[in-house]
Amino acid sequence: MSHTHPARPGTIRLTVAQALVRFLAAQHSERDGVRQRLIPGTFGIFGHGNVAGLGQALLQNAVDPAEGEAPMPFHMTRNEQNMVHTAVAYARTRNRLQTFACTASIGPGSTNMITGAALATVDHIPVLLLPSDIFTTRTVDPVLQQLEDETAGDVSVNDAFRPVSRYFDRISRPEQLIPAALQAMRVLTDPAETGAVTLSLPQDVQAEAFDWPLEFFRERTWYVARPVPEPSALQRAAEVIRSAERPVLIAGGGAIYSEASEALAAFTDATGIPVLDTQAGKGALTADHPLCIGGVGSTGNNAANELAAEADVVIGVGTRYTDFTTASHTAFRNPDVKFVNLNVKAFDAAKHSATMVVADAREGLDALREALAGHQAPTTHGERARALRAEWEELVAPCFAPHDQELPAQTEIFGALNEMMGERDIVINAAGSMPGDLQALWKARSPLQYHLEYGYSCMGYELPASLGAKMASPDSEVVAIIGDGTFQMAPQEIATIVSERVKVILVILQNHGWSSIGSLSESHGSQRFGTKYRMRDEKSGLLDGGLVPLDIPANIRSYGIEVQEVSDTASFREAYRRAEASTEATAIVVNTDLYGPNPPGNSWWDVPVSEVSTLESTQAARGVYEDKQSPQRHYL
């Protein structure tokens, strides 16, 4: 409490930072009768913008809490972008029912969180960001790290959070915190509107005292809604589905976050409609279901893409139809294709001129199954789907087998992991060529197992995400698959993993380059330029000399964890079993072949090729591009 004067009756005198910590500790979410802390802890890095504000408040909560104040655990991270990724992974693993708060200092500390905010908002994952801001009094002006805008005195670098946040507010006076904090909780627990929520906190306001009404700190429960479908919308959707001869269902992330797996399996069993999945939706229908056909779109498998191309009705459940899912609007080639979209967010339900069902995925699937009672897709359609899946599995079997090349392909490692990991274990990945291979090849045995961040496909996500996922699901074995390119971008949270004594397994695939972009570059006429880790050659002047002498195993060991280095699949299997048996974090560095092989594909992704060029490789690629682009269309 402040030593200046006592609080008024019915109030308590706290700083803005102290009040915010106390408020957050009293918030809960509830769905289906299960209640939990909404903000179970705070990640942070302290600097001159927050060390004496939120830093002091978190310290006071830890060592001298006010009467009735719930604890707010603090976890120190090493990089501001990383801590947002950690919070996102935690929230995703908890099906968006819990998340962490993240605090950083003013200037670069706070703007480092912007990439994490974009990822959270793109992926519809709740995270609470508390960036520090400049003085509101302007007595000291400009302060260190202040952006001076000649046209507006109230603009700071934190305004860059606005376009990547679902909710943004700057707390310029203490009393503004009350409505802003309540609005923040509303957005965090809204399944349709959730994403990054940013409360920008000027450093002087953080430390300012105010008489807060005690009612502000009462325990609150925010009920996460399960909207049910409108009856007339349900009837329209059922009518379209009944007219289909070759229907498919695409399961997106919403099917997992709403815990709709049982409802999806029941719907598929009742209707005989094959299920394809997106990166976020893999595992919504488990791989052992005979009508789970697998990934669709640019990085999908041939069986799913053939069914998508033929489909006359596409039922999208909890998907927002990214360009990878639609293969840049070339996946659905039936000229008469119609869409039925079941989504909690009307914006996504309306895509592709669809018949809209705005509802929770679980509630919507159950209602749609009842509306379709007695209806089944043609038996021949289901038989064809199962046959295509069998053909695909036979086609890609060699991806998992050893080859004549000196080093294993990354697909061999994926096959071994898929076989050894339990159904409640979690595999994490985000960027490079690996998500493509994983979507095409991985067989998810539960909705929890497959954790791919591909809405923003952010390099650097995997390692901090392993920390968040393990905190959210401590009984799971959490495995982060990381390319050497991604590893070099963001290894810092190994230190946090060690200090928090969190057991994860880091699998670093080292191929001395950016495999994904290298392959994309080569296929689009740019000859893998700038995609290999090589020394600059004195004669050519290019980065085409010898390998860069980076010692990743030594780098990891410097953080204090055990490292195993292997160069074949058999040794990897042995290393993984040792890591699995360990009680501490372990890294396995696998030397892999830069060139694959990778699974074959029959889909496309729109990456424009130069229309004019002096390079023959680019000229040839332009011709291929124009041919592949020809099926593109709006679905009207």
C-alpha positions in Angstrom: 0.0 0.0 0.0 1.0 3.6 -0.5 2.5 5.4 2.5 1.1 8.8 1.5 -2.5 8.5 2.6 -5.0 5.7 3.4 -7.4 4.3 0.9 -11.1 5.4 0.9 -13.6 3.0 2.4 -14.4 0.1 0.1 -11.2 0.6 -1.9 -7.5 -0.5 -1.7 -4.6 1.8 -2.6 -2.4 0.1 -5.1 -0.3 1.1 -8.1 -1.6 0.4 -11.5 0.9 -2.5 -11.9 -0.1 -3.9 -8.5 -3.7 -3.7 -9.4 -3.3 -5.4 -12.7 -1.4 -8.3 -11.2 -4.1 -8.7 -8.5 -6.9 -8.5 -11.1 -5.3 -11.1 -13.4 -4.7 -13.5 -10.6 -8.5 -13.5 -10.0 -9.6 -14.4 -13.5 -10.9 -17.8 -14.5 -12.3 -19.4 -17.7 -14.9 -22.1 -17.8 -16.2 -24.4 -20.5 -18.4 -27.5 -20.1 -18.3 -27.1 -16.4 -14.5 -27.2 -16.2 -13.0 -24.1 -14.5 -9.3 -23.0 -14.5 -7.1 -20.0 -14.0 -7.2 -17.9 -17.2 -3.8 -16.4 -16.6 -1.8 -18.9 -14.5 1.5 -17.0 -14.8 3.5 -14.2 -16.3 6.5 -14.3 -18.6 8.8 -11.3 -18.6 12.0 -9.5 -19.2 12.6 -6.4 -17.1 14.1 -3.1 -18.2 13.7 0.6 -17.4 10.1 0.5 -18.6 8.7 -2.1 -16.3 11.4 -3.1 -13.7 10.0 -0.7 -11.1 6.4 -1.0 -12.3 5.2 -4.5 -13.2 8.5 -5.9 -11.9 7.9 -4.5 -8.4 4.2 -5.7 -8.5 5.2 -9.2 -9.4 7.9 -9.2 -6.7 5.4 -7.9 -4.1 2.9 -10.6 -5.1 5.6 -13.2 -4.6 7.0 -12.0 -1.2 4.3 -9.8 0.4 0.9 -10.4 -1.2 -2.1 -8.3 -0.2 -4.7 -10.1 1.8 -6.8 -12.3 -0.5 -4.4 -11.9 -3.4 -3.9 -15.1 -5.4 -0.3 -15.9 -6.5 1.0 -14.8 -9.9 4.0 -17.0 -10.7 6.7 -15.3 -12.7 9.0 -16.9 -15.3 12.0 -15.1 -16.7 12.6 -15.7 -20.4 15.5 -14.7 -22.6 13.9 -13.1 -25.7 10.7 -11.2 -25.9 9.5 -12.7 -29.2 10.2 -16.2 -27.8 8.2 -15.6 -24.7 5.1 -14.8 -26.7 5.7 -18.0 -28.7 5.9 -19.9 -25.4 2.6 -18.4 -24.2 0.9 -19.2 -27.6 2.1 -22.8 -27.4 0.8 -23.1 -23.9 -2.6 -21.6 -24.9 -2.9 -23.8 -27.9 -2.1 -27.0 -25.9 -4.8 -26.0 -23.4 -7.3 -25.5 -26.3 -7.3 -21.7 -25.8 -8.8 -21.9 -22.3 -5.7 -20.6 -20.6 -2.8 -18.3 -21.6 0.1 -16.4 -20.1 0.7 -12.6 -19.7 3.9 -11.3 -21.2 5.7 -8.1 -20.1 8.6 -6.3 -21.6 10.4 -3.0 -21.3 9.8 0.1 -23.5 11.3 0.4 -26.9 13.0 -2.7 -28.4 11.9 -4.9 -25.6 8.3 -4.3 -26.4 8.5 -4.2 -30.2 10.3 -7.5 -30.1 6.9 -8.9 -29.1 5.2 -7.7 -32.3 6.1 -10.8 -34.4 4.7 -13.0 -31.6 1.5 -10.8 -31.5 1.1 -11.3 -35.2 1.4 -15.0 -34.9 -1.1 -15.2 -32.1 -3.7 -13.1 -34.0 -3.2 -14.9 -37.3 -3.7 -18.2 -35.6 -6.6 -17.1 -33.3 -4.7 -18.0 -30.2 -5.1 -15.9 -27.0 -2.1 -14.2 -25.4 -2.0 -11.1 -23.1 0.8 -8.6 -23.9 1.8 -5.9 -21.5 4.4 -3.7 -23.3 5.8 -0.8 -21.4 5.4 2.7 -22.9 6.8 6.2 -22.7 5.8 8.8 -20.0 2.3 10.2 -20.2 3.2 13.3 -18.3 5.8 14.4 -20.9 7.7 16.2 -18.2 10.8 14.3 -19.5 10.5 14.4 -23.2 11.9 12.7 -25.2 12.9 9.8 -23.0 15.3 7.1 -23.9 14.0 5.0 -26.9 11.1 7.3 -27.6 9.9 7.7 -31.1 9.2 11.4 -31.7 6.2 11.9 -34.1 6.1 15.5 -35.3 2.4 15.3 -35.9 1.1 13.6 -32.7 2.5 13.6 -29.2 0.7 10.5 -28.1 2.1 8.2 -30.8 4.8 5.7 -29.7 6.3 2.5 -31.2 3.7 0.5 -29.3 1.1 1.8 -31.8 2.6 -0.8 -34.1 0.8 -3.4 -32.0 -2.6 -2.1 -33.2 -2.8 -4.0 -36.5 -1.6 -7.3 -35.1 -3.8 -7.2 -31.9 -7.4 -8.3 -31.6 -7.7 -5.7 -28.8 -5.4 -2.7 -28.0 -5.6 -0.1 -25.4 -3.1 2.4 -23.9 -3.6 3.0 -20.1 -2.9 6.7 -19.8 -4.7 7.1 -16.5 -5.1 4.6 -13.6 -8.9 4.4 -13.8 -8.7 3.5 -17.5 -7.4 0.1 -16.4 -10.8 -1.0 -15.1 -12.8 -1.1 -18.4 -9.7 -2.0 -20.4 -8.9 -5.1 -18.3 -12.4 -6.3 -18.5 -12.5 -5.9 -22.2 -9.2 -7.7 -22.5 -10.6 -10.8 -20.6 -13.7 -10.7 -22.9 -11.5 -11.0 -26.0 -9.2 -13.6 -24.6 -12.1 -15.9 -23.9 -14.1 -15.2 -27.1 -13.5 -18.2 -29.4 -14.3 -16.1 -32.5 -12.5 -12.9 -31.7 -9.5 -14.1 -29.7 -5.8 -13.4 -30.5 -3.2 -11.1 -29.1 -4.6 -8.6 -26.6 -2.3 -5.7 -25.9 -2.5 -3.3 -22.9 0.2 -0.7 -23.4 1.4 0.5 -20.0 3.3 3.9 -19.8 6.1 3.5 -17.3 5.0 6.4 -15.1 1.4 5.1 -15.0 2.6 1.7 -13.9 3.9 3.2 -10.7 1.0 5.6 -10.0 -1.2 4.9 -7.1 -5.0 4.9 -7.2 -7.9 3.9 -4.8 -9.3 0.8 -6.5 -12.8 -0.5 -5.7 -12.4 -3.9 -4.0 -15.1 -5.2 -6.4 -12.6 -4.9 -9.2 -10.5 -7.8 -7.7 -13.3 -10.3 -7.0 -13.0 -13.7 -8.6 -14.5 -13.7 -12.1 -15.4 -16.6 -14.3 -15.4 -16.0 -18.1 -17.6 -18.6 -19.7 -16.2 -19.8 -23.1 -19.3 -20.0 -25.3 -20.4 -22.9 -27.5 -22.7 -21.1 -30.0 -25.3 -23.5 -31.4 -26.4 -23.3 -35.1 -29.5 -21.4 -36.2 -32.1 -24.0 -37.3 -32.7 -22.5 -40.7 -28.9 -22.4 -41.4 -28.7 -26.0 -40.4 -31.5 -27.0 -42.8 -29.8 -25.1 -45.7 -26.5 -26.8 -45.0 -28.1 -30.3 -44.8 -29.9 -29.7 -48.1 -26.6 -28.9 -49.8 -24.9 -31.9 -48.3 -27.7 -34.3 -49.3 -27.3 -33.2 -52.9 -23.6 -34.2 -53.0 -22.2 -37.2 -54.8 -18.6 -36.7 -53.9 -18.5 -34.7 -50.6 -15.4 -34.1 -48.5 -15.0 -32.5 -45.1 -12.0 -30.4 -44.2 -11.1 -30.3 -40.5 -9.3 -27.1 -39.4 -7.9 -25.9 -36.1 -11.4 -25.0 -34.8 -12.3 -28.7 -34.7 -9.4 -29.3 -32.2 -9.8 -26.2 -30.1 -13.5 -26.9 -29.6 -12.7 -30.6 -28.6 -14.9 -31.8 -31.4 -13.0 -35.1 -32.2 -15.7 -37.4 -31.0 -18.4 -35.4 -32.7 -16.3 -35.5 -36.0 -15.9 -39.2 -35.8 -19.6 -39.7 -35.1 -20.4 -37.5 -38.1 -18.1 -39.3 -40.4 -19.3 -42.7 -39.2 -22.9 -41.7 -39.8 -22.5 -40.0 -43.2 -19.5 -41.9 -44.8 -17.9 -38.5 -45.8 -14.1 -38.6 -46.1 -12.2 -36.2 -43.8 -9.2 -34.2 -45.0 -7.2 -32.0 -42.6 -5.3 -28.7 -42.5 -2.0 -28.2 -40.6 -4.0 -26.9 -37.6 -6.7 -29.6 -37.9 -4.5 -32.8 -38.2 -5.5 -35.2 -35.5 -9.1 -33.9 -35.1 -10.0 -37.2 -36.7 -7.3 -39.7 -35.8 -5.2 -41.5 -38.4 -6.6 -44.9 -37.6 -10.0 -43.9 -38.8 -10.6 -45.5 -42.2 -12.0 -42.3 -43.7 -9.2 -40.0 -42.3 -7.4 -39.3 -45.6 -4.9 -36.8 -44.4 -3.5 -33.4 -45.3 -5.0 -31.4 -48.2 -3.6 -28.5 -50.2 -0.2 -27.4 -51.2 1.6 -29.6 -48.8 -1.1 -32.2 -48.6 -1.0 -35.8 -49.9 -2.1 -37.0 -53.3 -5.1 -38.9 -52.1 -6.6 -35.9 -50.3 -5.9 -33.6 -53.2 -7.5 -36.0 -55.7 -10.7 -36.1 -53.6 -10.6 -32.3 -53.2 -10.3 -31.8 -56.9 -13.3 -34.0 -57.6 -15.5 -32.8 -54.7 -18.9 -31.3 -55.5 -19.5 -30.2 -51.9 -16.7 -29.2 -49.5 -17.7 -29.0 -45.8 -15.2 -26.8 -44.0 -15.2 -27.2 -40.2 -13.2 -24.7 -38.2 -10.9 -23.8 -41.1 -10.1 -20.3 -42.5 -9.0 -21.7 -45.9 -5.4 -20.4 -46.1 -3.7 -20.4 -49.5 -2.0 -23.7 -48.5 -5.3 -25.4 -47.8 -6.8 -24.2 -51.1 -3.5 -24.7 -53.0 -3.8 -21.0 -53.9 -7.4 -21.5 -55.2 -6.5 -24.5 -57.4 -7.4 -27.4 -55.1 -11.2 -27.6 -55.7 -11.5 -28.1 -59.5 -15.1 -29.3 -59.9 -16.7 -26.5 -61.8 -19.9 -26.9 -59.8 -18.3 -27.2 -56.3 -20.3 -25.8 -53.4 -19.1 -25.0 -49.9 -20.8 -25.5 -46.5 -18.7 -23.8 -43.8 -19.2 -24.5 -40.1 -17.2 -21.9 -38.1 -17.6 -20.0 -34.9 -16.5 -16.9 -36.8 -18.9 -15.6 -39.4 -16.0 -14.0 -41.4 -14.6 -17.5 -42.0 -17.9 -19.2 -42.4 -18.8 -16.9 -45.3 -15.7 -17.7 -47.4 -16.1 -19.1 -50.9 -19.7 -18.1 -51.2 -20.5 -20.9 -48.7 -23.7 -21.9 -47.1 -22.9 -20.6 -43.6 -23.4 -22.3 -40.3 -22.0 -20.0 -37.5 -21.6 -22.3 -34.5 -19.1 -24.1 -32.3 -17.6 -27.0 -34.2 -18.6 -29.6 -31.7 -22.2 -28.4 -31.3 -22.5 -27.8 -35.1 -21.3 -31.2 -36.1 -23.7 -32.9 -33.7 -26.6 -30.8 -34.9 -25.6 -31.4 -38.6 -25.4 -35.1 -38.0 -28.9 -35.1 -36.6 -30.2 -33.0 -39.5 -28.7 -35.5 -41.9 -30.1 -38.6 -40.1 -30.4 -41.5 -42.4 -28.3 -39.9 -45.2 -25.0 -41.4 -46.4 -22.6 -40.4 -49.1 -22.5 -43.0 -52.0 -20.7 -46.2 -50.9 -18.5 -46.0 -54.0 -17.2 -42.6 -52.8 -16.0 -43.9 -49.5 -14.4 -46.9 -51.2 -12.5 -44.7 -53.6 -11.3 -42.5 -50.7 -9.9 -45.6 -48.9 -8.3 -46.9 -52.0 -6.6 -43.6 -52.7 -5.3 -43.5 -49.2 -3.9 -47.0 -49.5 -2.2 -46.1 -52.8 -0.6 -43.0 -51.2 0.7 -45.0 -48.2 2.3 -47.5 -50.6 3.8 -44.6 -52.7 5.5 -42.9 -49.7 6.7 -45.9 -47.9 10.2 -45.4 -49.4 10.4 -42.0 -47.7 10.8 -43.7 -44.4 13.4 -46.3 -45.6 17.2 -45.8 -45.7 18.7 -44.7 -49.0 22.0 -45.0 -50.8 23.0 -41.5 -49.8 25.5 -40.9 -47.1 23.1 -39.0 -44.8 19.5 -39.8 -44.0 16.6 -37.8 -45.4 14.6 -35.8 -42.8 11.6 -38.0 -43.8 13.4 -41.0 -42.3 13.6 -39.2 -39.0 10.0 -38.2 -39.1 9.0 -41.8 -39.8 11.0 -43.0 -36.8 9.5 -40.3 -34.5 6.0 -41.1 -35.7 6.5 -44.7 -34.8 8.1 -44.1 -31.4 6.1 -41.2 -30.0 3.0 -42.0 -27.9 -0.5 -40.7 -28.8 -0.4 -38.2 -25.9 3.1 -37.0 -26.8 3.5 -33.7 -28.8 5.5 -33.0 -31.9 6.2 -29.3 -32.6 7.3 -27.7 -35.8 6.6 -24.5 -37.7 8.7 -23.5 -40.7 10.9 -24.6 -43.6 10.4 -27.8 -45.6 9.5 -29.8 -42.6 5.8 -28.8 -42.3 5.2 -29.9 -45.8 6.7 -33.3 -45.2 4.9 -33.6 -41.9 1.5 -32.7 -43.2 1.8 -35.2 -46.0 3.3 -38.0 -43.9 2.5 -37.7 -40.2 -0.2 -40.0 -38.8 -1.6 -38.2 -35.8 -3.0 -40.6 -33.2 -4.7 -37.9 -31.0 -5.8 -34.3 -31.3 -2.9 -33.3 -29.0 0.0 -35.0 -30.8 0.5 -32.7 -33.9 1.4 -29.1 -33.0 2.3 -27.3 -36.2 2.3 -23.5 -36.3 1.6 -22.9 -40.0 -0.7 -19.9 -40.0 2.3 -17.6 -39.6 4.9 -20.3 -40.2 7.3 -18.4 -37.9 11.0 -19.5 -37.9 12.1 -19.6 -34.2 8.7 -20.8 -32.9 9.6 -24.4 -32.2 12.1 -24.2 -29.4 10.2 -21.8 -27.1 6.9 -23.5 -28.1 8.3 -26.8 -26.6 8.6 -25.0 -23.2 5.0 -23.7 -23.4 3.6 -27.1 -24.5 5.4 -29.0 -21.8 4.2 -26.5 -19.1 0.6 -27.1 -20.4 0.9 -30.8 -20.7 3.6 -32.0 -18.2 2.8 -35.7 -18.7 3.5 -35.6 -22.5 6.8 -36.2 -24.1 7.3 -32.9 -26.0 9.6 -33.0 -29.1 10.5 -29.9 -31.0 11.9 -30.6 -34.5 14.1 -27.6 -35.5 16.1 -27.0 -38.6 19.6 -25.6 -38.3 18.4 -22.3 -39.9 15.6 -21.9 -37.4 17.9 -22.9 -34.5 20.3 -20.1 -35.3 17.5 -17.6 -35.2 16.3 -18.3 -31.7 18.2 -20.7 -29.4 17.9 -18.4 -26.3 15.1 -20.3 -24.6 17.3 -23.3 -24.0 18.5 -21.3 -21.0 14.9 -20.9 -19.8 14.2 -24.6 -20.3 17.3 -25.3 -18.1 16.5 -22.8 -15.4 12.9 -23.9 -15.2 14.0 -27.6 -15.1 11.6 -28.5 -17.9 12.2 -31.8 -19.7 11.8 -31.5 -23.5 13.5 -33.2 -26.4 15.0 -30.9 -29.1 15.7 -32.6 -32.5 17.9 -30.4 -34.6 18.2 -31.4 -38.2 21.4 -30.0 -39.6 21.7 -29.8 -43.4 23.7 -26.6 -43.7 21.1 -24.5 -45.4 17.5 -23.5 -45.8 16.1 -26.7 -47.4 12.6 -25.4 -48.0 13.5 -22.0 -49.6 16.3 -23.7 -51.5 14.0 -26.1 -53.1 11.4 -23.3 -53.8 14.2 -21.2 -55.3 15.4 -24.0 -57.6 11.9 -24.8 -58.8 11.2 -21.2 -59.5 14.3 -20.5 -61.5 16.5 -18.9 -58.9 19.0 -21.7 -58.5 19.0 -22.0 -54.7 20.7 -18.6 -54.6 21.4 -17.4 -51.0 20.0 -20.6 -49.4 23.1 -22.6 -48.4 25.3 -21.9 -45.4 28.6 -21.4 -47.1 31.7 -19.3 -46.7 32.3 -16.4 -49.1 34.5 -17.5 -51.9 37.4 -15.1 -52.6 37.4 -15.9 -56.3 33.7 -15.9 -57.2 32.8 -13.3 -54.6 29.7 -15.4 -53.7 28.6 -17.4 -50.7 29.5 -20.7 -52.5 32.7 -21.7 -50.6 33.1 -24.3 -47.9 30.7 -25.1 -45.1 30.4 -22.5 -42.3 32.2 -24.0 -39.3 29.3 -23.7 -37.0 29.3 -26.3 -34.2 25.7 -26.6 -33.1 26.3 -29.4 -30.6 28.9 -27.3 -28.8 26.6 -24.3 -28.9 23.8 -26.3 -27.2 26.1 -27.9 -24.7 27.2 -24.4 -23.6 23.6 -23.9 -22.2 24.1 -26.9 -20.0 22.1 -29.7 -21.5 23.1 -33.1 -22.9 23.6 -33.4 -26.7 23.6 -36.5 -28.8 24.9 -36.3 -32.4 23.9 -38.9 -35.0 24.1 -39.4 -38.7 21.8 -42.4 -39.4 18.3 -43.4 -38.5 19.2 -46.4 -36.4 21.4 -44.2 -34.2 18.7 -41.7 -34.0 16.2 -44.3 -32.7 18.7 -45.2 -29.9 19.3 -41.6 -29.1 15.6 -40.9 -28.9 15.0 -43.8 -26.5 17.8 -42.5 -24.2 16.3 -39.0 -24.3 12.9 -40.3 -23.6 14.2 -42.2 -20.5 16.0 -39.1 -19.2 14.5 -36.8 -16.7 16.2 -33.7 -18.1 16.1 -31.8 -21.4 18.1 -33.4 -24.2 19.1 -32.4 -27.7 19.6 -34.7 -30.6 21.5 -33.2 -33.5 20.9 -35.2 -36.7 23.0 -34.6 -39.8 20.6 -34.9 -42.8 20.7 -34.6 -46.5 19.9 -31.2 -47.9 18.2 -32.6 -51.0 15.7 -35.1 -49.5 14.1 -37.1 -50.8 10.8 -35.6 -49.9 7.2 -37.0 -50.5 5.8 -36.5 -54.0 3.1 -34.0 -54.5 0.3 -33.2 -56.9 -0.6 -29.7 -55.7 0.7 -26.2 -56.1 1.4 -23.0 -54.3 1.4 -19.6 -55.9 4.8 -18.0 -55.7 5.1 -15.5 -58.6 8.1 -16.0 -61.0 9.8 -13.1 -62.8 7.9 -12.3 -66.0 11.1 -11.3 -67.7 14.6 -12.6 -67.1 18.0 -13.1 -68.8 18.3 -16.5 -66.9 17.2 -19.5 -68.8 16.2 -21.2 -65.5 13.9 -18.4 -64.7 12.4 -18.3 -68.2 11.6 -22.0 -68.0 10.1 -21.6 -64.5 7.9 -18.7 -65.7 6.3 -21.0 -68.3 5.6 -23.7 -65.7 4.1 -21.0 -63.4 1.7 -19.7 -66.0 0.5 -23.3 -66.7 0.0 -24.1 -63.0 -1.8 -20.7 -62.5 -4.4 -21.4 -65.1 -6.9 -23.3 -62.9 -7.0 -20.5 -60.3 -10.4 -19.0 -59.7 -12.8 -17.5 -57.1 -15.3 -20.0 -55.7 -18.6 -18.3 -56.5 
